Amino acid sequence: MLALHRNTFKHGVHPPEHKEETNQLPIRQFSFPPLLMIPLSQHIGNPSKLVVREGQEVTRGQLLAESDGYLSVALHAPETGKIRKIANMPAINGKMVQGIYLEAAPSSTQEVLEGTPIDLESATSEEILKGIQNAGIVGLGGAAFPTHAKLNIPDCKHCEVLIINGIECEPYLTTDHRVMLEQSDDIFLGIRYLLKSTGAKDCVIGIEANKQDAADYLSKSIPSDLPVKVQVVPVKYPQGAEKMLITALTGKEVPSGGLPIDVNAVVVNVATTAEIGRLLPHGRGIQERVITITGPGIKKKGNYLIPIGTPLRYVLDQVGVEGKISEVYMGGPMMGVAVSNLDISITKGTSGIVVFTENQITRSEKVYPCIKCGACVDACPLSLNPSKLGILAKFEAYDQMAEEHHLMDCFECGSCSYVCPSHIPLVQYFRVSKSIVRKRKAS
């Protein structure tokens, strides 16, 4: 058994984990829905650019939309079928976005098209990055940042260590846990591509102590020629945030406003790594992803391989719901989004679906004034002052928040809101404030 690594980051919180109901359930293939709703905007950056038309028949894995610029990726058909229409559809952010309505061919075997393989031995770093972009791969931990852009090291920087993020600190979610136990070959092949593309000489897989079985299994499975080690860290939220993980594993701190490469590191989610190892040798695009479906309101809890574009309402119908739904989170309850519409669909960034019914939700409609208790300051992993930022947000002092109190460093982990005894929705304040700051900078 691996020794528990004692380094971690400062502050943080310990919400109930709620992982025991799905962490031992193997990944299962989800049924293919009769109609997919596939948004063109599924990642940070420009939406994918259509290359198909209404009425066209497509095969699973076929290119539907190509990348539209550097910060964009391709989009592939999750099912064999016919494009019923190209029109606006609801998105998780409440907006309407352009997307593809794909009607499944009921008699299809749903085999995946082979593409042009990216040969690990002969491919250059640039060819690997282009292959990742063409495969439509984005961060599967929830951020959905185009992976090829993260791996593109500036000429003035260099990467010393590749960190594979297997922390999965978000309550309820066990997607990465199962990927580590069931897709180790894909993970290690993905690491080979990542080491070659980044130039890193060493690789560390970071895993929380509540996944010791995955840590032991991966440690025993490391190929003898790979410079990889597994490091177990204490359970604490938000340990999976890349800045926190870098501190826990290397002792280095990413500077304010900086990126991991500023401390010579690159961090990639473990499920993203597995997809790289699974897709690039076949030149395929991503058509599906592993998602944890759980929560007190779900009957058939589990970890499912679900086609991208599967409607949320269809998912809930298939797994069954206990009682009357009160809240549905896409992602986990800490950093995920409580959806307002069940007619949205699974996207590449959907790591989990957590459902609560009226019996499990205790609402506190009353927001009380800040009592200056300092709980949010003690919880913030970046040592910000959420109390001060919250007060400035109420007075709309957005420039002061950004310039004097490092608002833009906040990655909205929700630790401050979680511990606030006054029920102040601090994260919501910060999201709105950051959006306004970005708009002002862009104008």
C-alpha positions, 0 to 999 in steps of 0.5 A: 500500500502506498504511504499517505502523502502529508502535503496539502494546500492551506485551508479548504473544507470537508463536505460529506463525500457521498461516494459510497453508493457508486464508487464500487459500481462498474461503468455501464453503457447507457442506452442510445436515445432516439433523438440527440440534442448536440450543442455546437458550443460545448467548451471554452472558446469558439463553438464548433463550425458546422460541416453538415446539413439538415437531412444528411445521414451520418455515421457514428464518429463522423465529423459534424463540426470542425474547430473554428479557430485555435481555441475551439475543437471538432465535434463528432456524431455520437450516433449513426442517424439522420440530422433532423434539423439544425436549430437553437436549443436550450443550454445549461447557462439558460441561453439558447445556442445553435445545435444539431438534432440527430435522429438515431437510426434504429437498426444501426449497430452504432459502430464507430468510424476509424480515422487517421491514427496519430502514431505515437512513435513518429508523430511530432508534438505539433501533430499530437496537439492537432490530433487532440484538437481534431478528436474534440477533446476538452477537459472532462473534469468539468471545465471543458477547456480545449486540451490541445491549448492547455498542452501548447507550451509557450516558447519561453516556458518549459514543462518539468512535470506532468500531473494527472489529476485523479483527485475527484474531490467533488461530493457524489462523483465517482467517474474518475475513480472508475476510469482509473480502475477500469481504463488503466491501459488507456491512461498510460497510453494517454500519458505517453502522448502527453509526455511527448507533447509537453516534453515533461520528463516526469509524471505524477498521478495525484489521487485522494486517500478515499480512492486507495484501491485505484492508487494501489491498482495504478501503482502496480500497473505502471509500465516499467519504461514510464517515468510515472509515480502515484502519489496519495494525498489527504481528502480535502475539498477543493484538492482537485483544483489544479493550483491546489493539486500542484501545491499538494504534490510539488510544494510550489504555488502558482502565482496570482494571475498565473498558470501551472506552466509558470511553475513548470507544470501541466495538469490534465484530468485522468479521464481526459488522459484516458480519452487521449489514449483511447482515441488518438491511436484510431484517429477517432473523435469523442462521442461519449463520456463516463458520467456518475448519475446519483443522489438521493433522488435516483433509483438506478445509481451508477457510472454510465458511458453516455452519448454526448447530446443525450437529453437530460430528461431522457437520462432521468426517465431511464434511471428513474427518480424517487419522489418529486424532483427538487434540484438537479445538478449537472456536475457536483453540488459544490461546483456544478450548476443547478439546472432550471430546464430538464430539456438540456443535454449531456455535453463533454463537460458533464461529469455527473448528474446529482438529483435531490427530491423535496425531502432532501432539500432544506431551503433557507430563503433568509440571507442574513448580514455578514457577522465577520466571523471569518469562516469564509477566510479560513475556508478559501484555498487561495487565501482571499477575503470572500467577506470583503469581496461580498461586501464590495459586490453589493456596492458594485465596486467591481474594479476594486474587487479585481484590482485590490482583492484578486477577484479573478483568482477565484475559481468558484469552488464554493467553499466560502458559501458552504461555511457561511452561517449567514447563508450569503450566496458569495459564489453567485456574487463572484460569478456575476462580478467576474462576468462584469469585469470581463465585459469591461475589459473586452469593451 
